[in-house]
Amino acid sequence: MIQTLLVDDEPAILAGLRNIIPWEKHGFTIAAQAQSGEEALNVLYQGNISLVIADIKMPLMTGIELLNEIRRLKLPTKVVILSGYDEFSYVKECLTLGIENYLLKPVNQDELTDTLEAIRESLTIEQQIKRDAEYGHRNLCQHIFARLLNGVIEDHEFMTRAKMLNLPVAKNHYVAILIRASTGSDLEVAASYFAQSLTDSEIIFMSADELVLIHHSDTPISTIKLQSIIEECNGDWFCVIGSVENRIIDLQSSYAHALTMLDYNFFLPKGTVIVYDDVSKRTHTSSDATVIDFTPLNNIFTMSVSQAMLAIDDFFDSLHSLKNARPSTLRSVMIELFFYLWDLTILPTKHFDQEKEQFTSSIVFGTLDDIKEFVRKIVVSGILWLEEERSHPVAVQILEYVQSRYHENISLKTTASHFYISPKYAGKLFKQHTGETFADYLCNLRISHAKRLLATTSMRSFDIAACVGFRDAGYFANVFKKVVGVYPSKFREISQDDK
């Protein structure tokens, strides 16, 4: 709505003007009214008035005097004059000062409506022209700053163009602020917030996931205050405050320093603000010397879900405590973690293959918290999968197959082939179901049947070996001794003595 001020020393005229037309229907609203020129000026000083409709003849300050004052103050206000005098001298003077129309009393409804429509159209065009000009100027400023930050413009060329664009080249302190967010909408919120909260700041450019601001000041910049302003917004982004520089052309260094801090986004929580000047003072330990203990995760897939979550929390808390570790070190640790879990679990390879792309993306673009959530997800998924697989029908069938064919020349490979699955998967299913490896179970089963035959029959040891699945009597004797503790012949003696 276009804010309108009505000015007339007669209350009846003001009331008539308010009611003569449906103002809001035409895009206008009566924001205020005044009964003198001086009162009208007080309203105008408060701003937001786009149109003044004033009587030409008023005590103390006439409409023409009010118009003169508006022009002297260079207020961006449209003016319509009302008069009971159709005198050329009045019309000429008002036109010279620049008015939208000169309406005679009593005001004609159609004439007023036509005037308002023309004013609305004129304001719309002016606002668009202003927006276009501001947009063009902003683009030029962003372009010249972007070239400076990226080091593709000479100092003298930058200074020449900066002065032409009225950039703040004479400040005493400058700093580049870099903000990364996961979504464009988060950055739009950030840009809007910083535009209102960080005075003396320029938004240089914004991409899908990055926002760059330049902050300048005549007095020393307090990075602590800057940090608190940014943290107050509590946004879902990661922010770096570059080094504070004394010359505008040194913003390239500030920006470069900010970029070196971006990797800290990997292991610091979202909403963190990093100050380069603070971090650069710390002494970093050698990244190659960092050793991570994975042993607390050894039994992660055999724990309950709640126990596993606590173990994961403790593990990642230990990583957050590595204040001196470089981000690149922690990325390497995460890669090792992935392969450690891969080697640790008895899940099928495809279970990890499905998650590999997401894990890789988290390592490259995400944070330590993102990877923690990923590990939580894959561990919970693995625990539930294993619980389900323990009663897998194929495992039951494999056991029945072994129990019925133990005396034949079977192996894990031939058994897996029978069920059209890989030997590795068959072995995992079998161990989950029985608690023993396939080889150990088959060996113990054969020896158990051999013991029965030795104790209850007079069959030769050679024949018993072949009967329970051993093709070599000597090998059978050695395996029997290893499992039972004595050779087959001695076991038969003991068994007969017991009878």
Steps between C-alpha positions, in 0.01 A plus 500: 500500500615851417514706822301824459485820709195729476554867593222759539410749771130409477399174677197462276722502189726234654201283582366543148831403344522185713161385386487620141649180355600150615870584539626148564328369189733726302810396698511796741450531873445813710798475733450840668329837474600851603323837534805719431817501297715482812309198630540339161877550509521327838327197346731508197810508720398156630527360145298242302265756340494466121213737418387834647164650405492855639279807486672805346356753750576427867599725792863523616634288208326482164492199274754664270733569794461136610582394145809724500619343826447148370714579196766673710527192722512281188233271635395231247136595534236552235277807552145586387371851568135581574367850441183697471678742268532430132769762455784451254760654734435229762504222242823629343682523836391150605601350165840667531554330836388167359156364590298208372180696456314817595141410601220750550259479791258340529713205390361295216502130581601384152772761471646397836488132401675568170766700685561220750530241222759714324694548826496126576631420153769767533612369841512145367724606212725705729535214748591260221756745363645537850513123552666454162756767582570350842522153350740620233717682753496200733604269217787729408615513862473124541691444178788727597518351852489145362794578273690644796434201726604257228815698417417576136524880509794733552495726808493825303219380275293394799550832679404698190177306453424489872510880522280525191243273673531686834625190682630547856869524407606728786406282798764389745398137543361231267411134538351232273230275645429167335184299571423148382156342526343173392215661307442817303201589718728505807729745322210724408405515867863576587527775238180665625613478862849635441371785284299619801739410782846575360520868421784612274491167318469414133371171362755429229364186343284204577503157337294188570691424820723802572451859609783753515478831686742787539490687830673836537544748782691814600554360849674169575274206418411283798488145370345398833209740444473393139496138610224561756281677241534206262438241773186682615329399177555133591502403134568159353826607338875516556666842509862611473621851583819565303800702612444868579687719250578873494455563127212415272732346241620255768154342517640236266719380788207505741293291260787257434548453873128435542516231232774318690263465795213344304614143559428548871137472398571127480527434873341806659121515550275711281451852630870531588684825432876470441725805537816467291707730720423274799560166326823617335651562844458136602780249454388200297643159569617285213201354318692181428553434871131463577413140590137400547403197708221307329490212752196639691303426183617137473169348614277774363288262289437258786388771744145611561397809307515719812847371594621554144373861499689572823817347355467716188441813709812429708708438189399822328532698822864392506544642149343833597755523779788502250522879494837505325418246232480632147175440311689296241613267779145438615385438144764228478379358830146482362618308194681256728183472710299400195741221406529395864123452523505325164762251621337463841148414396376177344245691298492431126714733292198644321378640832804729508505562127155658524625744764845569352390798289325668793800443726739642239277805456496555877879486517545752217215742564355422841599539862614257767144508634369400155735201498401412854137481391605287205690258727200483734279412205724227361564345844131490590425357157772239548384397847141455383616312191708261709212436739284408206769286336554290814175321423551507125323204332800437273723454806262233629504326163881507487516339846258226398700445182827460693343267758365274227808502275792536741635164382524623142782703346336836579657837568385853559544572130293203379234564764470868404475401134214267586305794644609747228674738737864604542725297734569812706132569554425133571780494758365812669145366513623167639709661773216732599269201536732252672767714660769293324672529166392257231833313512499464880140382510551244221818371665338466843194334349714241318709430810181460707372233262846337494499474881159330490619245243825432688308437821216289357647309204803294408558695178859571416624856553570525127137415417361731767703790357349444156152449651498842672650693206879479540680379189836449673529275805820664622347845482190366677714363785682832545178703495338254746797537735482879478128512578460215750847491653586139411533300181206291373652169615554632854147640511362153405699337781371751753144455377520117532654522848210726609259225395 
